[in-house]
Amino acid sequence: MELRRLGDTDLEITPLVFGGNVFGWNVGKEDSFRLLDRLLDHGFNAVDTADVYSRWADGNSGGESESVLGEWMADRGKRDDLVVITKVGMDMGEGKGGLSADWIERAVEDSLRRLKTDRIDLYLSHKPDADTPIEETLEAHQRLIDAGKVRYAGGSNYDASGLAEALAAGRAEGRARYQVLQPEFNLYDRDEYKGDLEDLCVREGLGVIPYFSLAAGFLTGKYRSEDDLGKSAAREGKVKNYLDAKGKRILAALDEVAEETDATPAQISLAWLMERPSVTAPIASATSVDQLDELVGAVDLVLSDDQVARLDAAGEE
């Protein structure tokens, strides 16, 4: 299995990161364990989660995904086989959240406890915090690194100006440098990353692990009209936004390439991301072993220049 270096870190990950947002949400503990077992069987080694996953679900308070992952690692003795990525900064209720030093240093202890580990490989600021100076945030990250609780820091949902500010601040002694960006980026949603933000990541040597790589499932080809929205209540609101002329052009291009390659739309969508020079590895979730088996097939799919060009063109406004 090919390994890709994550930015300027010494972390090496497989070309696909498994999205652990499903653990403890729409996938129960036993099925989550089966997915993680299968992930390692396929040779993959990176899982992305967050403290807030899945606070949005009825009866959940956050931390469910980390807890399931931690129980699996402890049960299977597989901590050293995984690159564990988690995040801090989203609203956890009761005034908990943001990127203040006080909260980061409290939240990391909660994450370590749930994950049943003494270290987090990559700890991401989940989104910018306008109420906290970036210098304070980076100093908190550095203290965690110095203490051995975190190996590397990164950011998610930063725009080009915010990331540039963070990288500039991170040059000072006693502050962590963001080594990785986690942006929203896929065949449909390109505007936030493509352009200045992507150029900055390339220039600064950042690792890039896009989320929503399959556009909430739209790029699997499962949703073709509003009649299909009932297939997933969890994704209905998000997917509906993709059922426009642009979305239909993208599905048509995916269908065309699928016929040429004997691959699925999901595999093609992930391969398109994997072949982009600035992208280290996309994040994708699965709720069944069959889905996971399909997704990992993207790693062996090579798209031609013409196929990439057609997919590019389909998503242009």
C-alpha positions as CSV (number, residue, x, y, z in Angstrom):
1,M,0.0,0.0,0.0
2,E,1.3,3.4,-1.0
3,L,2.0,5.7,2.0
4,R,2.0,9.5,1.6
5,R,3.8,11.9,3.9
6,L,1.5,14.3,5.7
7,G,3.0,17.7,5.0
8,D,6.3,18.3,6.8
9,T,5.5,15.8,9.5
10,D,6.9,12.3,9.9
11,L,3.4,10.9,9.7
12,E,2.8,8.6,6.7
13,I,-0.8,7.8,5.8
14,T,-2.5,5.7,3.2
15,P,-4.2,7.6,0.3
16,L,-7.6,7.4,2.0
17,V,-8.5,8.5,5.5
18,F,-11.5,6.8,7.1
19,G,-14.1,9.3,8.5
20,G,-15.0,8.2,12.0
21,N,-18.0,10.7,12.3
22,V,-20.3,7.7,11.7
23,F,-19.2,5.9,14.9
24,G,-21.8,6.1,17.6
25,W,-24.1,8.0,15.3
26,N,-25.5,5.9,12.4
27,V,-23.2,3.0,13.0
28,G,-23.3,1.2,16.3
29,K,-20.4,-0.1,18.3
30,E,-20.3,-3.7,16.9
31,D,-20.6,-2.5,13.3
32,S,-18.0,0.2,13.9
33,F,-15.6,-2.5,15.2
34,R,-16.2,-4.5,12.0
35,L,-15.5,-1.5,9.9
36,L,-12.3,-0.8,11.7
37,D,-11.2,-4.4,11.5
38,R,-11.8,-4.4,7.7
39,L,-10.0,-1.1,7.3
40,L,-6.8,-2.6,8.7
41,D,-7.4,-5.8,6.7
42,H,-7.2,-3.6,3.6
43,G,-4.0,-2.0,4.8
44,F,-5.3,1.4,5.6
45,N,-4.0,3.3,8.7
46,A,-5.6,6.7,9.3
47,V,-8.9,7.5,11.0
48,D,-10.4,11.0,11.5
49,T,-12.7,11.9,14.3
50,A,-13.5,14.9,16.6
51,D,-14.6,15.6,20.1
52,V,-18.0,17.0,18.8
53,Y,-18.9,13.8,16.9
54,S,-21.8,13.1,17.2
55,R,-23.3,15.7,19.5
56,W,-26.0,16.4,16.9
57,A,-27.6,13.0,17.2
58,D,-30.5,12.5,19.6
59,G,-29.3,11.3,23.0
60,N,-25.7,12.1,22.3
61,S,-23.5,14.7,24.0
62,G,-20.3,14.6,21.9
63,G,-17.3,12.3,22.2
64,E,-19.2,9.2,21.0
65,S,-17.0,8.6,18.0
66,E,-13.8,9.0,20.0
67,S,-15.1,6.6,22.6
68,V,-15.9,3.9,20.0
69,L,-12.5,4.3,18.4
70,G,-10.8,4.2,21.7
71,E,-12.6,1.0,22.8
72,W,-11.7,-0.7,19.5
73,M,-8.0,0.3,19.8
74,A,-7.9,-1.0,23.3
75,D,-9.8,-4.2,22.6
76,R,-7.7,-5.1,19.5
77,G,-4.4,-3.7,20.7
78,K,-4.0,-1.7,17.5
79,R,-3.2,1.8,18.7
80,D,0.3,1.7,17.1
81,D,-1.2,0.7,13.8
82,L,-3.3,3.8,13.4
83,V,-2.6,7.5,12.7
84,V,-5.3,9.1,15.0
85,I,-6.6,12.5,13.9
86,T,-9.1,14.3,16.1
87,K,-10.2,17.9,16.5
88,V,-11.1,20.6,19.1
89,G,-13.1,23.8,18.9
90,M,-16.7,23.1,18.0
91,D,-19.5,23.9,20.5
92,M,-19.8,21.2,23.1
93,G,-22.5,22.9,25.1
94,E,-22.4,24.5,28.5
95,G,-20.0,27.1,27.3
96,K,-17.4,24.5,26.2
97,G,-15.8,25.1,22.9
98,G,-13.6,27.5,21.0
99,L,-9.8,27.6,20.8
100,S,-8.8,29.3,24.0
101,A,-5.8,27.8,25.8
102,D,-7.9,26.9,28.8
103,W,-10.4,24.9,26.7
104,I,-7.8,23.2,24.4
105,E,-5.9,22.0,27.4
106,R,-9.0,20.7,29.1
107,A,-10.5,19.2,25.9
108,V,-7.4,17.2,25.0
109,E,-7.6,15.4,28.3
110,D,-11.2,14.4,27.5
111,S,-10.2,13.2,24.0
112,L,-7.2,11.2,25.3
113,R,-9.4,9.6,27.9
114,R,-12.1,8.6,25.4
115,L,-9.5,7.4,22.9
116,K,-7.8,5.4,25.6
117,T,-4.4,6.6,24.5
118,D,-1.5,8.8,25.7
119,R,-1.1,10.7,22.5
120,I,-2.9,12.1,19.5
121,D,-1.0,12.0,16.2
122,L,-2.7,15.0,14.7
123,Y,-4.8,17.5,16.7
124,L,-6.8,20.0,14.6
125,S,-8.4,23.3,15.4
126,H,-11.8,22.4,14.1
127,K,-12.7,26.0,13.0
128,P,-11.2,29.5,13.5
129,D,-12.2,31.2,16.8
130,A,-12.6,34.9,16.3
131,D,-12.7,35.4,20.1
132,T,-9.3,34.0,20.7
133,P,-6.0,35.3,19.4
134,I,-4.3,32.8,17.1
135,E,-1.1,33.2,19.1
136,E,-2.9,31.9,22.2
137,T,-4.2,28.9,20.3
138,L,-0.8,28.0,18.8
139,E,0.9,28.3,22.2
140,A,-1.6,25.9,23.7
141,H,-1.0,23.4,20.9
142,Q,2.8,23.7,21.4
143,R,2.5,23.0,25.1
144,L,0.6,19.8,24.2
145,I,3.3,18.8,21.7
146,D,6.0,19.5,24.3
147,A,4.2,17.4,26.8
148,G,4.0,14.5,24.3
149,K,0.2,14.5,24.3
150,V,0.0,15.6,20.7
151,R,2.5,15.0,17.9
152,Y,1.4,17.6,15.4
153,A,-1.2,20.4,15.1
154,G,-3.3,21.5,12.1
155,G,-6.4,23.5,11.2
156,S,-9.7,22.9,9.6
157,N,-12.1,25.3,7.9
158,Y,-9.6,28.1,7.6
159,D,-9.8,30.4,4.6
160,A,-6.6,31.7,2.9
161,S,-6.2,34.8,5.0
162,G,-6.9,33.0,8.3
163,L,-4.5,30.2,7.4
164,A,-1.8,32.7,6.3
165,E,-2.2,34.5,9.7
166,A,-1.9,31.3,11.6
167,L,1.2,30.2,9.7
168,A,2.8,33.6,10.2
169,A,2.1,33.4,13.9
170,G,3.4,29.9,14.1
171,R,6.9,31.0,13.1
172,A,7.5,32.4,16.6
173,E,9.2,30.4,19.2
174,G,6.9,28.6,21.6
175,R,4.0,28.3,19.1
176,A,3.0,25.3,17.1
177,R,2.9,25.5,13.3
178,Y,-0.1,24.1,11.6
179,Q,1.2,21.3,9.4
180,V,-2.1,20.1,7.9
181,L,-5.3,21.7,6.6
182,Q,-8.6,19.9,6.5
183,P,-10.9,21.8,4.1
184,E,-14.2,21.0,2.4
185,F,-13.3,20.0,-1.1
186,N,-14.9,17.6,-3.6
187,L,-16.0,17.5,-7.2
188,Y,-18.9,19.8,-6.5
189,D,-17.6,22.0,-3.6
190,R,-14.4,23.5,-5.0
191,D,-14.6,27.3,-4.4
192,E,-13.4,27.4,-0.8
193,Y,-10.2,25.5,-1.4
194,K,-9.3,26.0,-5.1
195,G,-7.3,29.1,-5.7
196,D,-5.6,31.1,-3.0
197,L,-6.0,28.5,-0.2
198,E,-4.7,25.7,-2.3
199,D,-1.8,27.8,-3.5
200,L,-0.9,28.6,0.1
201,C,-1.0,25.0,1.1
202,V,1.3,24.1,-1.7
203,R,3.7,27.0,-1.1
204,E,3.9,26.2,2.6
205,G,4.2,22.4,2.2
206,L,1.0,21.6,4.2
207,G,-0.6,18.2,4.1
208,V,-4.2,18.4,2.9
209,I,-7.0,15.9,4.0
210,P,-10.3,17.1,2.5
211,Y,-13.6,16.3,4.2
212,F,-17.0,15.8,2.5
213,S,-15.0,14.1,-0.2
214,L,-18.2,12.5,-1.5
215,A,-20.4,15.5,-0.9
216,A,-22.5,13.9,1.8
217,G,-23.0,10.9,-0.4
218,F,-24.2,12.8,-3.5
219,L,-21.1,11.8,-5.4
220,T,-21.9,8.1,-4.9
221,G,-24.6,8.5,-7.5
222,K,-27.2,7.3,-5.0
223,Y,-29.2,10.6,-5.2
224,R,-30.4,11.5,-8.6
225,S,-33.6,13.5,-7.8
226,E,-35.6,14.7,-4.8
227,D,-37.4,11.4,-4.8
228,D,-34.1,9.8,-3.7
229,L,-33.6,12.0,-0.7
230,G,-35.5,9.7,1.6
231,K,-32.7,7.1,1.3
232,S,-30.8,8.8,4.1
233,A,-32.6,11.1,6.5
234,A,-29.2,12.0,8.0
235,R,-28.0,13.5,4.7
236,E,-31.3,14.8,3.2
237,G,-30.8,18.5,3.8
238,K,-27.2,18.6,2.6
239,V,-27.8,16.5,-0.5
240,K,-30.8,18.5,-1.7
241,N,-28.5,21.4,-2.4
242,Y,-26.6,19.4,-4.9
243,L,-29.6,18.5,-7.1
244,D,-29.1,21.5,-9.5
245,A,-27.7,21.8,-13.0
246,K,-24.1,21.7,-11.8
247,G,-24.8,18.5,-9.8
248,K,-26.4,16.8,-12.8
249,R,-23.5,17.7,-15.0
250,I,-21.1,16.1,-12.5
251,L,-23.2,13.0,-12.2
252,A,-23.3,12.7,-16.0
253,A,-19.5,13.0,-16.2
254,L,-19.2,10.4,-13.4
255,D,-21.5,8.0,-15.2
256,E,-19.5,8.5,-18.4
257,V,-16.1,7.8,-16.7
258,A,-17.7,4.9,-14.8
259,E,-18.6,3.2,-18.1
260,E,-15.1,3.7,-19.4
261,T,-13.3,2.4,-16.2
262,D,-15.8,-0.1,-14.8
263,A,-15.5,1.9,-11.5
264,T,-18.2,3.4,-9.4
265,P,-19.0,7.1,-9.1
266,A,-17.7,7.0,-5.5
267,Q,-14.4,5.5,-6.5
268,I,-14.0,7.9,-9.4
269,S,-14.8,10.9,-7.1
270,L,-12.1,9.8,-4.6
271,A,-9.6,9.0,-7.3
272,W,-10.1,12.5,-8.7
273,L,-9.1,13.9,-5.3
274,M,-6.2,11.4,-4.8
275,E,-4.7,12.5,-8.1
276,R,-4.7,16.2,-7.3
277,P,-1.1,17.1,-6.4
278,S,-2.0,19.3,-3.5
279,V,-4.2,16.6,-1.8
280,T,-2.5,14.1,0.6
281,A,-5.6,11.9,1.2
282,P,-9.3,12.5,1.1
283,I,-11.5,11.5,4.1
284,A,-14.5,9.3,3.4
285,S,-17.0,7.4,5.6
286,A,-18.8,4.1,5.2
287,T,-21.6,2.7,7.2
288,S,-21.2,-0.9,6.0
289,V,-18.4,-3.3,5.2
290,D,-19.6,-3.4,1.6
291,Q,-19.4,0.3,1.3
292,L,-15.9,0.3,2.7
293,D,-14.8,-2.4,0.3
294,E,-16.1,-0.2,-2.5
295,L,-14.3,3.0,-1.3
296,V,-10.9,1.4,-0.9
297,G,-11.1,0.4,-4.6
298,A,-10.4,4.0,-5.4
299,V,-6.8,3.6,-4.5
300,D,-6.1,1.3,-7.5
301,L,-8.0,3.5,-10.0
302,V,-6.0,5.6,-12.3
303,L,-7.8,8.3,-14.3
304,S,-6.6,9.5,-17.6
305,D,-5.8,13.1,-18.2
306,D,-8.8,13.3,-20.4
307,Q,-11.1,11.9,-17.8
308,V,-9.8,14.3,-15.2
309,A,-10.3,17.2,-17.6
310,R,-13.9,16.2,-18.2
311,L,-14.6,15.9,-14.5
312,D,-13.0,19.2,-13.9
313,A,-15.1,20.8,-16.6
314,A,-18.4,19.4,-15.3
315,G,-17.9,21.1,-12.0
316,E,-17.1,24.5,-13.3
317,E,-19.8,27.2,-13.0
